Amino acid sequence: MPGWRFLLLIRISNFAILRRHVGKARADRLSHDLKVRIDRILPCANSTIDRQTVEADLLGHSLADAMTALECVAAAFREPIDVDGESHRVDLALAAAAGPVGGVDDVRLAEEAEAALVQALAEHRLVVRDITTVSPSIDRLSLCREMESAIERDEVFLQYQPKMHVRRQQVASAEALVRWEHPDRGLILPNDFIPLAEETHLIGPLTLWTLRRVIADQQILVEDGHDLVIFVNISGQLLSDRAFIDAACGLITANGAKIGFEITETSMIRDPGSAVEHLNIAAAAGIPIAIDDYGAGLSSLAYLKKLPATELKIDKMFVMELTSSNRDPLIVRSTIDLAHAMEMEVTAEGVETPAALALLSVMGCDQVQGFLLSRPLSLPAFRHFMATEAQRGIEPPAFALRQPGSFWKAA
C-alpha cells in the first residue's frame, strides 16, 4: 500500500512572455493544455487548474516518488512545444509537499506546497518539501502580530544589489532590498511579508525605516569614497499617500541623501492621478524616479509619458531569455530606443550571462543589474565588493562589440 501522499504544484513560469507571443485568449488555454499533458504523464493523479498552476494530488511509496513524478513532467517540457503551429518553450516551476497517508493535514500540505512553489520560482529549481521534517509554513495572523515589533528587535535588515554602468564600467547606483530574519522561522521572503505589511498598513513605517537605514548606510559608503544613488522600492499603496510622500521627501532632503524611488507599473493602477502628482513632488525635490519591472505589468505609454522618471528598468523575464528567444531581443531593443527618446536611462534586470551582457551592450543599454555582477549583499559585503570586485568591471566579450547592430536585431 502507498504510504505517502503528494501535492504537486506545476506553474508556467514564463506565462507572461508566452501571452505576448500567442495572445491572451490562447495563453489562457495553455494551462488546460498543461493539465492534459500532466494527466497523460501522471494518470493516477487527481489534477485541477488554478490560473497558470496545475495542482496534482497523488500517492506514492516513498518521498523519492514525488521527485520522480516532477522530473517526468520536467522531461516532457524540455523541448519546445507546438502552439497553433508555432514552436514555443514552456518553462515550468515544479514543487511538491509530501506527508504520510493518514497523517496529513490538507491545509498544512497546501501551505507547504505553496511555499515550495515560491522557492522553486525564486531559485529556478525543483523543490520537494517533506512536511514531517520542515516547520509549518508562515502563519499570516501570527506574522502580522510580530511584524510591528520586528524592526524594534533588529530582525529587519537591508541588502544592496549594485547596478553597473555598461559604458563607464562603474557601479553607478544600487537597490536597497528589505529582508526579515525571524528568530524562529528563519529568513522570510519579501513576497511573504511585504503584502502583509501593505494589508496591515505597516508598509509606511517599514519604508520610512528603510529610508533612515539607507541614509545611515549611505554615509558610511561616502566615507569609503563611494558616493552612490541608492534606490528604495515604494509600494503602490504609498504613492497615493500625501503624508508619506511629504515625510519621505522631507527625510531625504533634510539629510542631503542621494536616494531614488523605484515604482512598478502596476503600482500606478490604484490611484493614477495621485501617484503622478506625488511623484512630481518627489522629482521636484531632486529625487530620481525609476520605473521597475517594465513590461511585466500593464505597459502603458499613457502613464509612461506622464511620469517624471529618469530611469526605466526592463523586467528580467525579457532579459533572461534574451539570447534564446526570437522576439525578446526586438522587445528589449525597442524599449531601449523608446526610453532614450524620452530621455531616460535604461537598466536591464536579471543579467546572468556574458552573452546577455554583450547583447545589451550593443543595443545601447545603459546599466545592468543581476547575478553576473552581484547578488544582493549585506552592507559589509557590499563595502568589500565596492573596494575590490567592482573595480574590475564586467566588460562584455570583445567579439560582441565588433558585431553590427543588424546582427543583434536579427538574433
C-alpha positions as CSV (number, residue, x, y, z in Angstrom):
1,M,0.0,0.0,0.0
2,P,1.3,3.5,-0.8
3,G,2.4,5.2,2.4
4,W,2.9,8.8,1.1
5,R,0.6,11.5,-0.2
6,F,2.0,14.2,-2.5
7,L,0.6,17.5,-3.6
8,L,2.3,18.7,-6.7
9,L,2.1,22.3,-7.9
10,I,3.2,23.0,-11.5
11,R,3.2,26.6,-12.8
12,I,4.0,28.1,-16.2
13,S,6.8,30.4,-15.1
14,N,7.1,32.2,-18.4
15,F,3.4,32.7,-18.9
16,A,3.7,36.5,-19.3
17,I,6.2,36.0,-22.2
18,L,4.0,33.4,-23.9
19,R,1.0,35.6,-23.6
20,R,2.8,38.3,-25.5
21,H,3.7,35.8,-28.2
22,V,0.4,33.9,-28.7
23,G,-2.2,36.4,-27.4
24,K,-4.2,36.4,-24.2
25,A,-7.0,34.1,-25.3
26,R,-4.6,31.4,-26.5
27,A,-2.4,31.8,-23.4
28,D,-5.3,31.3,-21.1
29,R,-5.9,27.9,-22.7
30,L,-2.2,26.9,-22.2
31,S,-3.0,25.9,-18.6
32,H,-5.6,23.5,-19.8
33,D,-3.1,22.1,-22.3
34,L,-0.6,21.7,-19.4
35,K,-3.2,19.8,-17.4
36,V,-4.0,17.4,-20.3
37,R,-0.3,16.6,-20.7
38,I,0.2,16.1,-17.0
39,D,-2.8,13.7,-16.8
40,R,-1.1,11.6,-19.5
41,I,2.2,11.6,-17.7
42,L,0.7,11.0,-14.2
43,P,-2.5,9.1,-15.0
44,C,-3.1,8.2,-11.3
45,A,-3.1,11.8,-10.2
46,N,-6.2,13.9,-9.4
47,S,-5.4,17.2,-11.1
48,T,-7.1,20.6,-11.1
49,I,-6.3,24.0,-12.6
50,D,-6.0,27.4,-10.8
51,R,-5.0,30.0,-13.4
52,Q,-1.4,29.2,-14.6
53,T,-0.9,26.5,-12.0
54,V,-1.9,22.8,-12.2
55,E,-2.4,21.0,-8.9
56,A,-2.0,17.2,-8.8
57,D,-2.8,15.1,-5.8
58,L,-1.4,11.5,-5.8
59,L,0.0,8.7,-3.7
60,G,3.4,7.0,-3.6
61,H,5.6,4.5,-1.7
62,S,8.4,6.9,-0.8
63,L,9.4,10.5,-0.9
64,A,11.5,9.8,-4.0
65,D,8.3,9.1,-5.9
66,A,7.4,12.8,-5.7
67,M,10.7,13.8,-7.1
68,T,10.4,11.2,-9.9
69,A,6.9,12.5,-10.8
70,L,8.1,16.1,-11.1
71,E,11.2,15.0,-13.1
72,C,8.9,13.2,-15.5
73,V,6.8,16.3,-16.0
74,A,10.0,18.4,-16.5
75,A,11.4,16.0,-19.1
76,A,8.2,16.3,-21.1
77,F,8.6,20.0,-21.5
78,R,12.4,20.3,-22.0
79,E,11.9,20.7,-25.8
80,P,9.7,23.5,-27.3
81,I,6.0,22.5,-27.9
82,D,3.7,23.3,-30.7
83,V,1.2,26.0,-30.0
84,D,-1.1,26.6,-33.0
85,G,1.7,25.8,-35.5
86,E,4.4,27.8,-33.7
87,S,7.2,26.3,-31.6
88,H,7.3,27.8,-28.1
89,R,9.3,27.0,-25.0
90,V,7.2,26.4,-21.9
91,D,9.2,26.9,-18.7
92,L,7.7,25.3,-15.6
93,A,8.2,25.9,-11.8
94,L,7.9,22.5,-10.2
95,A,7.2,22.0,-6.5
96,A,5.6,19.5,-4.1
97,A,4.8,18.8,-0.5
98,A,4.7,15.3,0.9
99,G,3.5,13.6,4.0
100,P,2.4,10.2,5.4
101,V,-1.0,8.9,4.4
102,G,-3.5,9.4,7.2
103,G,-1.3,11.9,9.0
104,V,-1.5,14.7,6.5
105,D,-3.5,17.9,7.3
106,D,-4.9,19.2,4.0
107,V,-4.3,22.9,4.9
108,R,-0.7,22.2,6.0
109,L,0.0,20.2,2.9
110,A,-1.3,23.0,0.7
111,E,0.6,25.7,2.6
112,E,3.9,23.7,2.3
113,A,3.3,23.1,-1.4
114,E,2.7,26.8,-2.0
115,A,5.8,27.7,0.0
116,A,7.8,25.2,-2.1
117,L,6.4,26.7,-5.3
118,V,7.6,30.2,-4.2
119,Q,11.1,28.7,-3.5
120,A,11.0,26.9,-6.9
121,L,10.2,30.2,-8.7
122,A,12.9,32.1,-6.8
123,E,15.7,29.5,-7.2
124,H,14.8,28.1,-10.6
125,R,14.9,24.5,-9.4
126,L,12.6,21.7,-8.5
127,V,11.6,21.7,-4.8
128,V,10.0,19.0,-2.7
129,R,9.1,19.5,1.0
130,D,8.6,16.7,3.5
131,I,6.2,18.1,6.0
132,T,7.4,15.8,8.7
133,T,10.8,17.5,8.7
134,V,10.0,21.2,8.0
135,S,8.4,23.7,10.3
136,P,4.9,24.8,9.5
137,S,4.5,27.4,6.7
138,I,4.1,31.0,7.6
139,D,1.0,31.7,9.8
140,R,-0.2,35.0,8.4
141,L,-2.1,36.0,11.6
142,S,0.9,35.5,13.9
143,L,3.2,37.1,11.4
144,C,1.1,40.2,11.3
145,R,1.3,40.4,15.1
146,E,5.0,40.0,15.0
147,M,5.8,42.3,12.2
148,E,5.3,45.6,14.0
149,S,7.9,44.8,16.6
150,A,10.3,43.1,14.2
151,I,12.0,46.5,13.4
152,E,12.5,47.2,17.1
153,R,14.1,43.8,17.6
154,D,16.5,44.4,14.7
155,E,15.2,41.4,12.8
156,V,14.7,43.5,9.7
157,F,17.8,44.4,7.7
158,L,18.9,45.6,4.3
159,Q,20.8,44.1,1.4
160,Y,22.2,46.1,-1.5
161,Q,22.4,45.0,-5.2
162,P,24.7,47.1,-7.3
163,K,23.9,48.4,-10.8
164,M,26.8,48.7,-13.2
165,H,27.0,51.4,-15.9
166,V,27.9,49.4,-19.0
167,R,30.0,52.1,-20.9
168,R,31.7,53.6,-17.9
169,Q,32.3,50.1,-16.3
170,Q,31.5,51.6,-12.9
171,V,28.9,50.9,-10.2
172,A,26.5,53.8,-10.8
173,S,23.9,53.0,-8.1
174,A,22.4,50.3,-6.0
175,E,19.0,49.0,-5.0
176,A,18.1,48.6,-1.3
177,L,16.2,45.4,-0.6
178,V,14.4,44.7,2.7
179,R,14.9,41.3,4.4
180,W,13.4,39.8,7.6
181,E,15.4,37.3,9.7
182,H,12.8,35.8,12.1
183,P,14.3,34.2,15.2
184,D,12.2,31.1,14.8
185,R,11.1,30.9,11.2
186,G,14.4,32.0,9.7
187,L,14.6,34.1,6.6
188,I,11.1,35.3,5.5
189,L,10.9,36.2,1.8
190,P,9.7,39.7,0.8
191,N,6.9,38.0,-1.2
192,D,5.6,36.8,2.2
193,F,5.9,39.8,4.4
194,I,5.6,42.8,2.0
195,P,1.9,42.0,1.1
196,L,1.2,41.6,4.8
197,A,2.8,44.9,5.5
198,E,0.5,46.5,3.0
199,E,-2.6,44.8,4.3
200,T,-1.8,45.9,7.9
201,H,-0.8,49.4,6.9
202,L,2.7,48.8,8.2
203,I,4.3,49.4,4.8
204,G,4.6,53.2,5.6
205,P,6.6,52.7,8.8
206,L,8.6,49.9,7.2
207,T,9.5,52.1,4.2
208,L,10.4,55.1,6.4
209,W,12.7,52.8,8.5
210,T,14.3,51.7,5.2
211,L,14.9,55.3,4.2
212,R,16.6,56.1,7.6
213,R,18.8,53.0,7.4
214,V,19.8,53.8,3.8
215,I,20.7,57.3,4.8
216,A,22.9,56.0,7.6
217,D,24.5,53.3,5.4
218,Q,25.0,55.8,2.5
219,Q,27.1,58.0,4.8
220,I,29.4,55.0,5.5
221,L,29.7,54.4,1.8
222,V,30.6,58.1,1.2
223,E,33.3,57.8,3.9
224,D,34.7,54.9,1.9
225,G,34.7,57.1,-1.2
226,H,31.6,55.7,-2.9
227,D,29.0,58.5,-3.5
228,L,26.2,56.3,-4.9
229,V,22.5,56.9,-5.5
230,I,20.6,54.2,-3.7
231,F,17.1,53.3,-4.8
232,V,14.3,52.2,-2.5
233,N,11.1,50.4,-3.6
234,I,7.9,52.4,-3.0
235,S,4.6,50.5,-2.6
236,G,1.7,51.5,-4.8
237,Q,-0.3,52.0,-1.6
238,L,2.1,54.7,-0.5
239,L,2.1,56.6,-3.9
240,S,-1.4,57.8,-3.1
241,D,-0.5,58.8,0.5
242,R,0.5,62.5,0.6
243,A,1.5,62.3,4.2
244,F,4.0,59.6,3.4
245,I,5.4,61.4,0.4
246,D,5.9,64.6,2.4
247,A,7.6,62.6,5.2
248,A,9.8,60.7,2.8
249,C,10.8,63.7,0.8
250,G,11.5,65.8,4.0
251,L,13.7,63.0,5.4
252,I,15.7,62.7,2.2
253,T,16.2,66.4,1.6
254,A,16.9,67.2,5.3
255,N,19.8,64.8,5.2
256,G,21.1,65.7,1.7
257,A,20.8,62.0,0.8
258,K,21.1,60.6,-2.7
259,I,18.1,58.3,-2.7
260,G,15.8,57.4,-5.6
261,F,12.3,55.8,-5.7
262,E,11.6,52.7,-7.6
263,I,8.0,52.1,-8.6
264,T,6.3,49.4,-10.6
265,E,3.9,49.9,-13.5
266,T,1.1,48.1,-11.6
267,S,1.5,50.4,-8.6
268,M,0.0,53.2,-10.7
269,I,-3.3,51.4,-11.1
270,R,-4.6,52.1,-7.6
271,D,-4.8,55.9,-7.9
272,P,-3.1,57.1,-11.1
273,G,-3.9,60.8,-10.6
274,S,-2.5,61.0,-7.1
275,A,0.5,58.8,-8.0
276,V,1.6,61.1,-10.8
277,E,1.0,64.2,-8.7
278,H,3.1,62.8,-5.8
279,L,5.9,61.5,-8.0
280,N,6.1,65.0,-9.4
281,I,6.5,66.4,-5.9
282,A,9.4,63.9,-5.3
283,A,11.0,64.7,-8.6
284,A,10.8,68.4,-7.8
285,A,12.7,67.7,-4.5
286,G,15.5,66.2,-6.6
287,I,14.6,62.5,-6.0
288,P,15.2,60.4,-9.1
289,I,12.3,58.1,-10.2
290,A,12.9,54.7,-11.7
291,I,10.1,52.5,-13.3
292,D,10.7,49.0,-12.1
293,D,9.8,45.7,-13.9
294,Y,8.8,47.5,-17.1
295,G,7.0,45.1,-19.4
296,A,5.8,42.7,-16.7
297,G,2.6,44.6,-16.0
298,L,0.2,46.7,-18.0
299,S,2.8,48.6,-20.0
300,S,1.1,51.9,-20.8
301,L,2.6,54.7,-22.8
302,A,-0.1,57.0,-21.4
303,Y,1.4,56.5,-17.9
304,L,5.0,56.5,-19.2
305,K,4.7,59.9,-20.8
306,K,3.2,61.4,-17.6
307,L,5.8,60.1,-15.1
308,P,8.8,62.2,-14.2
309,A,11.0,59.2,-14.5
310,T,14.7,59.3,-15.3
311,E,15.3,55.5,-15.4
312,L,13.4,52.6,-16.9
313,K,14.2,49.0,-15.7
314,I,13.4,46.2,-18.2
315,D,11.9,43.3,-16.4
316,K,14.2,40.2,-16.0
317,M,11.7,37.9,-17.8
318,F,12.8,39.5,-21.1
319,V,16.5,39.7,-20.2
320,M,16.9,36.1,-19.0
321,E,15.7,34.7,-22.4
322,L,17.4,37.4,-24.5
323,T,19.8,35.0,-26.2
324,S,17.3,32.1,-26.7
325,S,14.2,33.9,-27.9
326,N,13.4,35.3,-31.3
327,R,11.2,38.1,-30.1
328,D,12.6,39.2,-26.8
329,P,15.6,41.0,-28.4
330,L,13.2,43.0,-30.5
331,I,11.2,43.9,-27.5
332,V,14.2,44.9,-25.5
333,R,15.8,46.9,-28.3
334,S,12.6,48.8,-29.0
335,T,12.2,49.5,-25.3
336,I,15.7,50.9,-25.0
337,D,15.1,53.1,-28.0
338,L,11.8,54.3,-26.6
339,A,13.3,55.2,-23.2
340,H,16.2,57.0,-24.8
341,A,13.8,59.0,-26.9
342,M,12.1,60.0,-23.7
343,E,15.4,61.0,-22.2
344,M,15.5,58.1,-19.7
345,E,18.4,55.8,-19.0
346,V,17.7,52.0,-19.2
347,T,18.7,49.3,-16.7
348,A,18.3,45.6,-17.6
349,E,17.4,43.4,-14.6
350,G,18.3,39.7,-14.4
351,V,21.6,39.8,-16.3
352,E,23.2,36.5,-15.6
353,T,25.3,35.6,-18.6
354,P,28.1,37.3,-20.5
355,A,26.2,36.7,-23.7
356,A,23.2,38.7,-22.4
357,L,25.5,41.5,-21.3
358,A,27.2,41.6,-24.7
359,L,23.8,41.8,-26.5
360,L,22.6,44.6,-24.1
361,S,25.8,46.5,-24.6
362,V,25.4,46.6,-28.4
363,M,21.8,47.5,-28.0
364,G,22.8,50.6,-26.1
365,C,21.5,49.6,-22.6
366,D,22.9,52.0,-20.0
367,Q,23.1,49.9,-16.9
368,V,22.8,46.2,-15.9
369,Q,21.8,44.5,-12.6
370,G,21.9,40.8,-11.9
371,F,23.8,37.9,-10.6
372,L,26.5,38.2,-13.3
373,L,27.6,41.4,-11.4
374,S,26.5,40.5,-7.9
375,R,23.8,39.1,-5.7
376,P,22.2,41.3,-3.1
377,L,24.8,41.9,-0.4
378,S,24.8,43.0,3.3
379,L,26.4,46.3,3.9
380,P,29.8,44.9,5.0
381,A,29.8,42.6,1.9
382,F,28.7,45.5,-0.3
383,R,31.6,47.7,1.0
384,H,34.0,44.9,0.3
385,F,32.5,44.5,-3.2
386,M,32.9,48.2,-3.9
387,A,36.6,48.1,-2.8
388,T,37.5,45.0,-4.8
389,E,35.3,43.3,-7.4
390,A,33.5,46.5,-8.5
391,Q,36.8,47.9,-9.8
392,R,37.2,45.0,-12.2
393,G,34.0,45.7,-14.1
394,I,32.2,43.2,-16.3
395,E,33.4,44.1,-19.8
396,P,31.4,42.3,-22.5
397,P,33.3,39.8,-24.7
398,A,35.2,41.7,-27.4
399,F,33.6,39.7,-30.2
400,A,30.2,41.2,-29.3
401,L,31.3,44.7,-29.7
402,R,32.6,44.0,-33.2
403,Q,29.2,42.9,-34.5
404,P,27.0,45.4,-36.4
405,G,23.7,46.4,-34.8
406,S,21.8,44.5,-37.5
407,F,23.3,41.2,-36.3
408,W,21.6,41.6,-32.9
409,K,18.4,42.9,-34.3
410,A,18.1,39.6,-36.1
411,A,19.2,37.4,-33.2
